[in-house]
Amino acid sequence: MGKRRLEDAIKQIDHPIEVTYRSFELDPTIGRNIKENMYEMLAKKYGMSIEQAKANTQNMVQMAKESGLDYQMDTLILTNTFDAHRLTMFAKEQGLMKEMTERILHAYFTESKHIGDHATLTDLAKEVGLDKEAVARMLAGDEMADEVRADERTAAQYGVTGVPYYLINKKYALTGAQPTEVFVQALTQVIAEDETAV
């Protein structure tokens, strides 16, 4: 949702803007195959009832809908995302990081695909134009793990503790799924500052 709002803001600004996606795991200790659903996990983590978890999640679903996204939280499959991050790093080397990131997010939030499963990730990679066999080999080993860990260390150095988190020109931070207008204002301000500094 935050990604979509940022993209909408960039479309409103007549200035070249480069976006770099970074790796961040909300819970690196989570397993690949989780039996709990989203509501059970939230209820346990935050000490709330299942009904409260559903109500809180429904707010997010509604905000996503307003951004043109269709989140299916009832059927979302919780999993460890480390291998999905490795895949996006692999895609980055092929110039397809944006496409791979978008495809994984859609598969996870809308299609309820298991993005911790190697076969699922391999199929998604093929859809965006990556070589299926090369992706399967990469996922079977530990290739790109160092790159993901380096990204996570960089995030820690910047004080990132959650997502979404946006760092503009390595000095201005926005957190959370901000409204499109906030992104427009922030980007416009940074562009103006850069132009006066030249």
N, C-alpha and C positions, 0 to 999 in steps of 0.2 A: 504494500500500500504506500509506504513512504517512498519507495523507488518510483512508483507510478506518478506520485505527486511531484517529485523532483523532475522527472522527465517532462511532465506537463509544464513546469516552470521554465525549463530550458527552452521549450518550443516558443515561449513568449518573449524570450530575450534574443535580440539580434547580435549575438556575440559568440564566437567559438568557445565551447566549454568541453573540457575533457573529463570524463567520469572514470574513476578507477574503483573497481569493486575489491573489497578486502575480506579476508576470512575472519569469522568470529563464531565460536561455538557457545551457545547459551549454557550448555551443560556438557562439557567434554567427557564426563564420567558415565553418561547415559549409555545403555546398551543398544545394540543394533535392532533387536526384536523386543519391543515393549508390549506388554499385555494390557497396560492401562490405556484408557482413552484420554483425550485432552482434558476433559472435565474432571476425571478422577485425579489426574496428575496435578492440575491446578488446585483442586480442593486440598490435596495432601500437602502440596508445597506451601500454600498460603493459609492453611488452617480455616478453610471456608467450606460451606456445604456444596454439594453438587449443583444445587439450584443457583447458588450465588455464582459459581464458576460459569454456568451456562449463561446467566444474565450478563456477566462481565464480557464473556466471549461474544455474545450477541451484539454488544455495542461495537466491537471490532468488525464483525461481519457487516454491520450496517455502514460503518465508515468505509469499508472496502467497496461495498456496493456503490456508494456515492462516487468512488474513484473508478468505477467501471470494472471492478473485480468481483469474482464469484467465489468466496471462501466457503468451503464445505467442512466446517469444524466437526460435525457429527461423525464423519467418516475419515478424518485426517489420521494418518498413521505416524505416530511418534517414533523417532529413531535417532541414532547417532548420525551426525551430518559430516563427520570428518572426511569420509570418502567422497561425498558430494563436493566438498571444498577442494579435494585433490583433483577431482574432475574439472572444476572450473579453472584451476591453475593450469591443467593440461590444455584446456581449451584456450586459455590466454596465449599460450605459446603458438597456437594455430590461428590467432586473431579472431577467435570466436567466443571470448569470455562473456560479452554482453548477451549473446544469443543463448549460451549455455546456462547462464544465471537465470535468465527469463524463463527458459524451458523447465529448469529444476523447480523454480518457485511456483510456476503454474501446475506442474505435476504434483507438487506437495499440497498446496493450498486448495486447488480446484478439482484436481482429478483423483485425489487421495491415493497417489502412488507411493510405494515404499522406496523412498530415496536413499535408504541405507543399503538396499539390495543391489548387488553388482550387476545382475542381469537387467534390472530396471534402469540403472544408470547408463549401462552400455547401449540400451535401446534409445534412451533419450539423447545420448551423444550422437548416435547415428542420425537421428532426426535433424540435428542442427548441422550435419555435414562432417562430423568427425569419423575417422576410420574405426569401425566397430572392433576389429581384432586388436588394434593398437590400444584402444581404451581398455579392453578386457585384460590385456597384458599389464598395462599400467596399474589397474585396480588390483590385480592378483599379487603385486609386489608392494613396495613402499615408495615408489616413485612419487614425487611432488609432496611428500610428507614434510620434508625440510622447508619447502616454500610456504606451506600452510602454517607451520609452526613459526616461521619468521614473520609472517603477516600477523599472527596472533600476538607475538612479542611486540611488534610495532604498535598494535592497538593498545596493549597494556601501557606502553610508554606514553601514549597520548591520553591515558586515563579512561579508555573506553570500558564500560562495564555492562553495556547492553546494546541492543539493536532496536530500531535503526539509529545510526550515529553518522553524522555527516561532518566532514572536516573540509573546510574550504580554504584553499591556499595554505594549508598546514597551520592556520592560525585562528580561524573562526569555526566554532563547533555549533551544530544544531543536533538536538536529540529528539527522538520520538517521531511519530508520523505527523509531521507539521503540515499545516494547510499549504496549498500551492502558493498562495500569496506571500507567505513567510519566506519560502525559497526564492521567489521573485525579488522580494525586497533585499534579502541577504546577498544574492548574486549581483544585483544591480549596484549595491553599495560597494562590494568588493571590486567590481569592474571599475567603478568610478575612482576608488582609491588607487587602484593600479595605474589608471590613466594619468592621475595627477602626480604620481610618484615618478613617472617617466620624464 
